[in-house]
Amino acid sequence: MLMAEMTRRLQILVDEARWNRLEQQAKQRGSSVATLVREAIDIAFPGGEAEAGETARRILTRPPIDLGDWSAAKSDIEDGMERGTS
């Protein structure tokens, strides 16, 4: 897949726990946090057929993800549900 020209900037705020997970995963994969975020967008919102195929290939070939402590993840999910987000 050809890399599209990056012309838009996205700025988001994340809590320390999410940032730490992103940073750790980026280091393990030898990539940037920005690359992880772009890949997550492609997975969550696939484009056309070719992009969907490339996304599936990346999912199937990526290294296992350490999701960390279940109780912390569960707490994050519950907090999000209480705020009306998921």
N, C-alpha and C positions, 0 to 999 in steps of 0.2 A: 504494500500500500504506500502510495506517495504521501509524504508529509505535507500537509496543507500549510500555506503561509499563515503564520501567527499574526493576526491583525487586531485582535480584541484582548483586552485585559480584564481579568476577573479577580476581584478582591473579596475574600470572605474571612470571617473570624471563626476560629475553632477553639475549643477548650484545650487545656494542656494535655489531657489524656489522648485526645484524637491526634493532636500534633505529634506527640511522642510516638504513637502507633505509625503515623505516616512517615516520620523521619526514620524510625527503625526499619520499616519495610523498604524504604528507598535505599538505605545503606545496604541492606541484605541483597537487594536486586541490582545494586550498582546503578541506580537511576536517580532522578530528581523527584521531589515531592510533586512538582508541577506535572511531571509525566504520569505519576500515579493518579492524580486528580483527573487528567485528561482521559486516561484509560477507564477510570470509574464512570465518567460521563458517557463514554462510548458503550460501556457494558449496560448501563442503566437506560440509555436512550440511543439504541443503535440507529444508524443512518440507513443506507440502501442495502441491497443484497451483498455487494462486495464488502461493505463495511461490516455487515453482520457476520460474514464468513471469517473475516480477519479478527473480529472480536472473539468469536468462538475459538479460533486457533490460539489467541493469546490466553484465554481462560484455561484451555486444556493443557497448555505448555508451561504455564507459570509455576513457579515453585510454591509449595504449600505455604499458607498464611497462618501465622501464629495469632490466634484470636485473643490470646491472653486469658485473663481470669474471667470465668463465666459470671461470677457474682457481680463484678464491675460492669460487664456488658449488660447484664440483666438490669442493673440499676440504671444505666444510661437509657435503655429501652423504656423502662417504666417512667423515668423522668420525662422523656419525650412524649409519652402517651398522656401524662398528666398535663403537659403544656399544650396538648392538642396537635402534636407533630409525631411523625414516626419515621 
